[in-house]
Amino acid sequence: MGSSVAAFPRAVDAVPPRACAALYALALFVLALACLAFAPTAEAQIWIVTESDGSERFTTEPEPGARVFVRTRYTASPRPAAVTVPYGDSILSAAADSGVEPALVTAVIAAESNFDPRAMSAKGAQGLMQLMPATASDLGVRDVWDPDQNIRGGTEHLARLLGKYDDVSLALAAYNAGEGTVDRHGGVPPFQETQQYVQKVLGYYRSYRGLNN
């Protein structure tokens, strides 16, 4: 491909000739940068050439006697891979219906079962969101081992706790230790397990929120 060269118009009353030259160079430079967007690593340069009569012109290709006017190196940033989580569709649906942030629901699942739909605790909590049988029954969950039902029930329970306490930390503490325990202590109970659980979920929550920004 030949060089992209243009002489500057001489009959410009409102703008000084040197300013016209700079504007034209800038236009060439922006065009060069646009072309670089399709290359992983490339360099854009604009050369200035002084003619025998003293006039100046700019080019995107080097010529004898030309000097560099502006240069930049462009390295394309790799596009981040799409981030997905297990049962993402069920999480989004349940979160939308209950008015809870999907990132918070995901964080609870990660902390409770590490996305294992067959998880069961020593106390009898079951499934992805570790629902106790009585809680699952109250929430209308017929099959606690069904991921969609478990997520929907757990998210509804979480939404109710958020509405009651109007505080994420307290809602998480109640999800872990029970509402009665939180009410008796007037806040997050002084139990290591519950305090670590709250911090763990909040850490996951921040991470999952960051993935969506």
C-alpha positions in Angstrom: 0.0 0.0 0.0 1.3 3.5 -0.9 1.8 6.3 1.6 -1.1 8.4 2.7 0.0 11.9 1.8 -1.8 15.2 1.6 -0.8 18.9 1.2 -2.4 21.4 3.4 -4.8 24.0 1.9 -3.3 27.4 1.8 -6.5 29.5 1.7 -7.8 29.3 5.3 -8.6 32.6 6.8 -9.9 31.6 10.3 -7.2 29.1 11.2 -3.4 29.7 11.0 -1.6 27.4 8.5 0.3 25.7 11.3 -2.9 25.0 13.2 -4.4 23.5 10.1 -1.4 21.2 9.8 -1.7 20.1 13.4 -5.4 19.4 13.0 -4.8 17.3 9.8 -2.0 15.4 11.6 -4.4 14.7 14.4 -7.0 13.4 12.0 -4.5 11.1 10.4 -3.3 9.9 13.8 -6.9 9.1 15.0 -7.4 7.2 11.8 -4.2 5.2 12.4 -5.3 4.4 15.9 -8.6 3.1 14.6 -6.8 0.8 12.3 -4.6 -0.5 15.1 -7.7 -1.7 17.0 -7.7 -4.7 14.8 -4.1 -5.7 15.6 -2.9 -7.2 18.8 0.3 -5.1 18.9 1.2 -2.3 16.5 2.6 1.2 16.2 1.1 4.4 14.8 3.4 7.1 13.5 2.9 10.4 11.6 5.9 11.9 9.8 6.2 15.6 8.8 7.9 16.5 5.5 9.2 20.0 4.8 9.0 20.8 1.1 11.6 23.0 -0.8 9.3 26.0 -0.7 9.0 25.7 3.1 5.5 24.2 3.2 4.8 21.2 5.3 2.8 18.1 4.8 2.2 15.0 6.8 2.3 11.3 5.9 1.7 8.0 7.6 4.7 6.4 5.8 8.4 7.3 6.2 10.0 9.3 3.4 13.5 10.6 2.8 14.1 13.7 5.0 10.9 13.1 6.9 10.9 13.5 10.7 8.6 11.9 13.2 5.8 14.2 14.3 4.0 11.8 16.7 4.2 8.2 17.6 2.3 5.8 19.8 2.5 2.1 20.5 -0.7 0.1 20.9 -1.1 -3.2 22.6 -4.6 -4.6 22.6 -5.8 -5.8 26.0 -7.0 -9.3 26.0 -10.8 -9.5 26.3 -11.8 -11.2 29.5 -13.4 -14.6 29.1 -17.1 -14.7 29.8 -17.5 -15.6 33.5 -20.3 -18.0 34.3 -21.3 -19.8 37.6 -23.1 -23.1 38.0 -26.9 -22.8 38.0 -26.6 -19.2 36.7 -30.0 -19.2 35.0 -31.8 -20.5 38.2 -29.9 -17.9 40.3 -30.9 -15.1 38.0 -34.5 -16.1 37.8 -34.9 -16.6 41.6 -33.1 -13.4 42.4 -35.3 -11.4 40.0 -38.4 -12.8 41.5 -37.3 -12.2 45.1 -35.6 -8.8 44.5 -32.2 -10.1 45.7 -28.9 -9.3 44.0 -27.8 -12.4 42.0 -24.3 -11.9 43.4 -25.5 -12.3 46.9 -27.4 -15.4 46.1 -24.4 -16.8 44.4 -22.2 -15.9 47.4 -24.5 -17.8 49.8 -24.5 -20.9 47.5 -20.7 -20.8 47.3 -20.3 -20.6 51.1 -23.1 -23.1 51.9 -22.4 -25.9 49.5 -19.7 -24.9 47.0 -22.3 -25.5 44.3 -22.8 -29.1 45.3 -26.6 -29.9 44.9 -26.2 -33.1 47.0 -24.5 -31.4 49.9 -25.8 -32.3 53.4 -24.6 -30.9 56.7 -24.2 -32.7 60.0 -27.2 -30.8 61.2 -29.4 -32.0 58.3 -29.3 -28.9 56.0 -29.7 -29.9 52.4 -28.8 -28.9 48.9 -27.3 -25.9 47.3 -28.5 -23.4 49.8 -28.5 -25.8 52.7 -32.2 -25.6 53.6 -33.3 -27.3 56.8 -36.3 -29.7 56.1 -38.7 -27.5 58.2 -37.6 -24.4 56.4 -37.9 -26.1 53.0 -41.4 -27.2 53.8 -42.4 -23.7 54.9 -41.1 -22.3 51.6 -43.0 -24.9 49.6 -39.9 -26.7 48.3 -41.1 -30.2 47.4 -37.8 -31.6 46.2 -34.9 -30.1 48.1 -32.4 -31.9 45.9 -33.7 -30.2 42.8 -31.3 -27.3 42.2 -33.9 -24.9 40.8 -36.3 -25.5 43.7 -33.6 -25.3 46.3 -32.3 -22.0 44.9 -35.7 -20.6 44.6 -36.6 -21.5 48.2 -33.3 -20.4 49.6 -33.5 -17.0 47.8 -37.0 -16.4 49.0 -35.8 -17.1 52.6 -32.8 -14.8 52.1 -35.1 -12.1 50.8 -37.4 -12.3 53.8 -34.4 -12.0 56.1 -33.1 -9.0 54.2 -36.5 -7.4 54.5 -36.7 -8.1 58.3 -33.3 -6.8 59.3 -32.6 -4.4 56.5 -28.9 -5.3 56.9 -27.0 -7.8 54.8 -24.7 -8.9 57.7 -27.6 -9.5 60.0 -29.6 -11.3 57.3 -26.6 -13.6 56.7 -26.1 -14.2 60.4 -29.8 -15.2 60.7 -29.4 -17.4 57.6 -26.6 -19.2 59.4 -27.6 -19.2 63.1 -31.3 -18.6 63.0 -33.4 -15.5 63.5 -33.9 -16.2 67.2 -30.2 -16.2 67.9 -29.7 -12.9 66.1 -32.6 -11.3 67.9 -31.4 -12.5 71.3 -27.9 -11.0 70.7 -29.2 -7.9 69.0 -26.8 -8.3 66.2 -24.3 -10.8 64.7 -23.9 -13.5 67.4 -20.5 -13.7 69.1 -20.0 -17.2 67.6 -16.8 -17.8 65.6 -18.7 -20.0 63.1 -21.3 -17.4 62.4 -18.9 -14.5 62.3 -16.6 -16.3 59.9 -19.6 -17.3 57.8 -20.8 -13.7 57.4 -17.3 -12.5 56.4 -16.9 -15.4 54.0 -20.2 -14.7 52.2 -19.5 -10.9 52.1 -16.1 -11.7 50.5 -17.7 -13.9 47.9 -20.4 -11.2 47.4 -17.9 -8.5 46.6 -16.0 -10.8 44.2 -19.2 -11.8 42.3 -20.3 -8.2 42.2 -17.0 -7.3 40.7 -17.4 -9.8 37.9 -20.5 -8.0 36.7 -18.9 -4.5 36.6 
